[in-house]
Amino acid sequence: MPSPESPGDTALAARYRPRLAAEIAELRAASEAGAEARRPVTLDQQSVGRLSRMDALRNQAMAARTEARRLARIRALEAALARIGEGEFGYCGDCGGFIGLKRLDLDPAAARCMDCAA
C-alpha cells in the first residue's frame, strides 16, 4: 500500500518499532512503580482523622484513573506494533491512505489519518 509520500514498510518499522517498544517499557515500569498508590485504603485508627482518609481515597482514585489511561495507551502501542508485524503500520484503518510522518512522529500509535480522525 505504499504511496509516493510514504516510506516503505521496512523503513517505517525501523523508525518506529524501537520508539513504540521503549514507550511500552516506560509505561509498564511506571505502572509497577505506582502499584502502591492503587492499593485499597485501610482504615487507620491512629491517623489524623476523616480528612486524611478522604485524601488517601482521593489519591487512590487518581492513581486508578492514571493507571487506566496508562493501560489504554499500552494497548494502543501494542496494536501499533501488531500493525508493523502485519505490514499495515502507517496506513489509515479507515481509508487506507498513508497517515503521514508528521502525525506518526507526534503519535506513533495513530491508527487513522487526520481526515478520518476528524
DRENVEXLO-604841 format. One record per residue: residue in one letter; y, z, x of N, C-alpha, C in turn. Coordinates in Angstrom, 2 decimals, always signed. Last residue first. Layout:
   res       n.y       n.z       n.x      ca.y      ca.z      ca.x       c.y       c.z       c.x
     a         Y         Z         X         Y         Z         X         Y         Z         X
...
This chain:
   res       n.y       n.z       n.x      ca.y      ca.z      ca.x       c.y       c.z       c.x
     a    +13.17    +12.11    -10.77    +14.31    +12.38    -11.65    +13.88    +12.21    -13.06
     a    +10.84    +11.22     -9.66    +11.05    +12.67     -9.71    +12.20    +13.03    -10.64
     c    +11.20     +8.48     -9.68    +10.21     +9.06    -10.58    +10.36    +10.57    -10.70
     d    +13.27     +8.24     -7.73    +13.43     +7.69     -9.08    +12.47     +8.35    -10.07
     m    +12.18     +9.45     -5.41    +13.36    +10.02     -6.06    +13.51     +9.52     -7.50
     c     +8.55     +9.62     -5.63     +9.80     +9.07     -5.11    +10.97     +9.66     -5.89
     r     +6.30    +12.40     -5.30     +6.98    +11.35     -6.11     +8.22    +10.87     -5.39
     a     +5.41    +14.42     -3.80     +4.39    +13.51     -4.31     +4.98    +12.38     -5.13
     a     +6.25    +16.27     -0.96     +6.73    +15.47     -2.09     +5.68    +14.46     -2.50
     a     +5.64    +17.65     +1.27     +4.71    +17.80     +0.16     +5.13    +16.98     -1.06
     p     +7.70    +17.37     +3.07     +6.52    +16.52     +3.26     +5.48    +16.67     +2.16
     d    +10.88    +17.31     +2.49     +9.74    +17.99     +1.90     +8.51    +17.11     +2.04
     l    +12.53    +15.98     +4.34    +13.02    +17.17     +3.64    +11.87    +17.99     +3.07
     d    +10.87    +13.90     +5.11    +11.38    +14.81     +6.13    +11.90    +16.10     +5.50
     l    +10.52    +12.64     +2.66     +9.38    +13.30     +3.28     +9.81    +14.25     +4.39
     r    +13.13    +11.63     +2.35    +12.58    +12.58     +1.37    +11.40    +13.34     +1.96
     k    +13.23     +9.92     +4.59    +14.22    +11.00     +4.43    +13.71    +12.05     +3.47
     l    +11.12     +8.11     +4.14    +11.04     +9.07     +5.24    +12.03    +10.21     +5.08
     g     +9.72     +7.42     +0.95    +10.87     +7.36     +1.86    +10.81     +8.46     +2.90
     i     +7.69     +6.68     -0.81     +8.59     +7.80     -1.15     +9.85     +7.75     -0.30
     f     +6.78     +3.48     -1.89     +6.94     +4.39     -0.76     +7.99     +5.44     -1.10
     g     +5.23     +3.30     -5.20     +6.16     +2.89     -4.15     +6.24     +3.91     -3.03
     g     +3.71     +4.29     -7.28     +3.01     +3.71     -6.13     +3.91     +3.23     -5.00
     c     +4.66     +5.62     -9.49     +4.91     +4.17     -9.41     +4.20     +3.50     -8.24
     d     +3.38     +8.26     -9.18     +3.65     +7.62    -10.47     +3.75     +6.10    -10.34
     g     +3.06     +9.11     -6.62     +1.92     +9.24     -7.50     +2.12     +8.57     -8.85
     c     +4.35     +7.25     -3.94     +4.61     +7.92     -5.21     +3.36     +7.94     -6.08
     y     +3.22     +7.82     -0.66     +3.38     +6.90     -1.77     +3.47     +7.68     -3.07
     g     +2.65     +9.65     +1.24     +3.89     +8.91     +1.39     +4.17     +7.93     +0.27
     f     -0.87     +9.34     +1.22     +0.31    +10.12     +1.58     +1.52     +9.21     +1.77
     e     -3.23     +8.07     +0.80     -2.24     +7.97     -0.26     -0.93     +8.69     +0.09
     g     -5.46     +8.42     +2.35     -4.62     +7.26     +2.63     -3.54     +7.05     +1.59
     e     -6.87    +10.72     +2.08     -7.22     +9.63     +1.16     -6.41     +8.37     +1.41
     g     -5.66    +12.39     +3.93     -7.06    +12.05     +4.10     -7.50    +10.87     +3.24
     i     -3.15    +12.61     +2.70     -3.26    +11.99     +4.02     -4.69    +11.52     +4.23
     r     -3.87    +14.00     +0.41     -3.37    +12.62     +0.27     -3.40    +11.90     +1.61
     a     -4.51    +16.44     +1.59     -5.58    +15.67     +0.95     -5.14    +14.22     +0.77
     l     -1.96    +17.22     +2.38     -2.98    +16.97     +3.40     -4.13    +16.15     +2.82
     a     -0.88    +17.56     -0.19     -0.32    +16.53     +0.70     -1.30    +16.20     +1.82
     a     -2.39    +19.71     -1.05     -2.51    +18.44     -1.77     -1.97    +17.30     -0.91
     e     -1.42    +21.63     +0.70     -2.82    +21.23     +0.81     -3.07    +19.91     +0.08
     l     +1.19    +21.82     -0.32     +0.98    +21.35     +1.06     -0.46    +20.90     +1.27
     a     +0.66    +22.85     -2.87     +1.36    +21.56     -2.73     +1.14    +20.98     -1.34
     r     -0.56    +25.31     -2.20     -1.31    +24.29     -2.96     -0.67    +22.92     -2.82
     i     +1.63    +26.53     -0.92     +0.41    +26.25     -0.16     -0.42    +25.19     -0.88
     r     +3.33    +26.80     -3.14     +3.73    +25.93     -2.01     +2.50    +25.57     -1.17
     a     +1.89    +28.64     -4.63     +2.18    +27.32     -5.20     +2.56    +26.33     -4.09
     l     +1.98    +30.82     -2.89     +0.69    +30.19     -3.19     +0.88    +28.80     -3.80
     r     +4.74    +31.39     -2.98     +4.11    +31.05     -1.70     +2.79    +30.32     -1.96
     r     +5.07    +32.12     -5.63     +5.78    +30.92     -5.12     +5.14    +30.44     -3.82
     a     +3.47    +34.43     -5.58     +3.13    +33.33     -6.49     +3.81    +32.03     -6.03
     e     +4.88    +36.00     -3.74     +3.52    +35.55     -3.42     +3.11    +34.39     -4.31
     t     +7.19    +36.50     -5.20     +7.28    +35.78     -3.93     +5.92    +35.22     -3.55
     r     +6.08    +38.02     -7.25     +6.70    +36.71     -7.56     +6.83    +35.87     -6.30
     a     +5.25    +40.26     -5.77     +4.26    +39.46     -6.50     +4.82    +38.08     -6.85
     a     +7.68    +41.24     -4.85     +6.69    +40.79     -3.88     +5.63    +39.91     -4.56
     m     +8.81    +41.97     -7.30     +9.46    +40.92     -6.49     +8.48    +40.36     -5.47
     a     +7.04    +44.02     -8.01     +7.16    +42.83     -8.86     +7.81    +41.67     -8.09
     q     +7.54    +45.85     -5.95     +6.20    +45.29     -6.11     +6.26    +44.00     -6.94
     n    +10.21    +46.48     -6.49     +9.86    +45.84     -5.21     +8.48    +45.19     -5.28
     r     +9.88    +47.72     -8.99    +10.69    +46.51     -8.87    +10.35    +45.75     -7.60
     l     +8.31    +49.93     -8.22     +7.78    +48.95     -9.16     +8.55    +47.63     -9.10
     a    +10.13    +51.23     -6.54     +8.85    +50.78     -6.00     +8.23    +49.72     -6.91
     d    +12.15    +51.84     -8.37    +12.44    +50.97     -7.21    +11.15    +50.38     -6.65
     m    +10.71    +53.57    -10.00    +11.26    +52.33    -10.56    +11.59    +51.34     -9.44
     r    +10.23    +55.63     -8.19     +9.10    +54.89     -8.74     +9.58    +53.56     -9.32
     s    +12.84    +56.50     -7.77    +12.06    +55.98     -6.63    +10.88    +55.16     -7.12
     l    +13.51    +57.36    -10.34    +14.21    +56.21     -9.76    +13.46    +55.63     -8.57
     r    +11.84    +59.62    -10.72    +11.65    +58.42    -11.53    +12.31    +57.19    -10.91
     g    +11.58    +61.03     -7.41    +11.57    +61.05     -8.86    +11.42    +59.68     -9.47
     v    +10.91    +61.56     -4.70    +12.19    +61.98     -5.25    +12.19    +62.00     -6.77
     s     +7.42    +62.56     -4.41     +8.57    +61.70     -4.14     +9.78    +62.17     -4.95
     q     +5.27    +64.04     -5.16     +6.11    +64.60     -4.11     +7.37    +63.77     -3.86
     q     +3.76    +62.60     -6.90     +4.50    +63.74     -7.45     +5.46    +64.34     -6.43
     d     +3.45    +59.31     -7.09     +3.50    +60.35     -6.07     +4.37    +61.48     -6.59
     l     +1.57    +56.88     -8.37     +2.46    +57.95     -8.80     +2.37    +59.07     -7.78
     t     +1.53    +53.77     -6.66     +0.87    +55.01     -7.07     +1.92    +56.04     -7.45
     v     +1.53    +50.40     -7.33     +2.38    +51.55     -7.02     +1.67    +52.80     -7.54
     p     -0.77    +48.06     -5.90     -0.30    +48.87     -7.03     +0.51    +50.08     -6.56
     r     +0.56    +45.81     -3.38     -0.43    +46.77     -3.86     +0.12    +47.56     -5.04
     r     +2.50    +44.27     -2.28     +1.97    +43.85     -3.58     +0.94    +44.80     -4.14
     a     +3.04    +45.27     +0.20     +4.11    +45.35     -0.81     +3.62    +44.98     -2.20
     e     +0.72    +44.54     +1.59     +1.00    +45.96     +1.30     +2.04    +46.10     +0.19
     a     +0.99    +41.79     +1.99     -0.05    +42.32     +1.10     +0.24    +43.76     +0.70
     g     +2.67    +40.50     +3.73     +3.26    +41.09     +2.54     +2.26    +41.72     +1.59
     a     +1.00    +39.46     +5.68     +1.97    +40.49     +6.07     +2.56    +41.20     +4.86
     e     -0.37    +37.51     +4.22     -1.10    +38.66     +4.76     -0.14    +39.80     +5.11
     s     +1.78    +35.79     +3.75     +1.04    +36.37     +2.63     +0.28    +37.61     +3.08
     a     +2.47    +35.00     +6.29     +3.44    +35.78     +5.51     +2.76    +36.45     +4.33
     a     +0.16    +33.53     +6.88     +0.48    +34.72     +7.68     +1.48    +35.60     +6.93
     r     +0.44    +31.48     +5.00     -0.72    +32.38     +4.93     -0.47    +33.66     +5.72
     l     +2.78    +30.27     +5.96     +2.77    +30.88     +4.63     +1.59    +31.84     +4.46
     e     +1.87    +29.34     +8.47     +3.00    +30.27     +8.38     +3.01    +31.01     +7.04
     a     -0.12    +27.53     +7.69     -0.46    +28.70     +8.51     +0.63    +29.76     +8.43
     i     +1.49    +25.68     +6.30     +0.41    +26.39     +5.61     +0.05    +27.65     +6.38
     e     +3.08    +24.75     +8.39     +3.71    +25.46     +7.28     +2.66    +26.24     +6.48
     a     +1.15    +23.50    +10.01     +1.93    +24.63    +10.53     +2.57    +25.44     +9.40
     a     +0.26    +21.44     +8.32     -0.67    +22.48     +8.75     +0.07    +23.72     +9.27
     l     +2.64    +19.92     +8.13     +2.00    +20.48     +6.93     +1.08    +21.64     +7.31
     r     +2.99    +19.20    +10.82     +4.02    +19.97    +10.12     +3.45    +20.65     +8.88
     p     +0.71    +17.67    +11.38     +0.95    +18.93    +12.10     +1.99    +19.82    +11.39
     r     +1.06    +15.52     +9.41     -0.08    +16.43     +9.38     +0.19    +17.73    +10.15
     y     +3.32    +13.85     +9.97     +3.43    +14.95     +9.00     +2.26    +15.93     +8.98
     r     +2.78    +11.95    +12.01     +4.11    +12.55    +11.90     +4.10    +13.82    +11.06
     a     +0.20    +11.11    +11.61     +0.56    +11.71    +12.89     +1.89    +12.45    +12.81
     a     +0.48    +10.03     +9.02     -0.41    +11.16     +9.27     -0.04    +11.87    +10.56
     l     +2.23     +7.89     +9.53     +2.62     +8.97     +8.61     +1.77    +10.21     +8.86
     a     +0.64     +6.37    +11.25     +1.92     +6.91    +11.73     +2.39     +8.05    +10.84
     t     -1.46     +5.74     +9.51     -1.73     +6.47    +10.74     -0.45     +7.11    +11.28
     d     -0.20     +4.21     +7.50     -0.82     +5.50     +7.18     -1.06     +6.35     +8.42
     g     +2.92     +2.79     +8.79     +1.51     +2.76     +8.38     +0.98     +4.16     +8.11
     p     +6.17     +3.20     +7.30     +5.27     +3.12     +8.45     +3.84     +3.09     +7.95
     s     +8.01     +1.18     +4.99     +7.14     +2.33     +5.26     +6.34     +2.12     +6.53
     e     +9.41     -1.09     +4.38    +10.17     +0.01     +4.96     +9.31     +1.22     +5.31
     p     +7.44     -2.84     +3.30     +8.13     -3.20     +4.54     +8.88     -2.03     +5.19
     s     +4.69     -0.68     +2.36     +5.79     -1.58     +2.03     +6.55     -1.87     +3.32
     p     +1.22     -0.18     +2.15     +2.45     -0.11     +2.92     +3.46     -1.14     +2.46
     m     -1.21     +0.00     +0.79     +0.00     +0.00     +0.00     +1.28     +0.00     +0.84
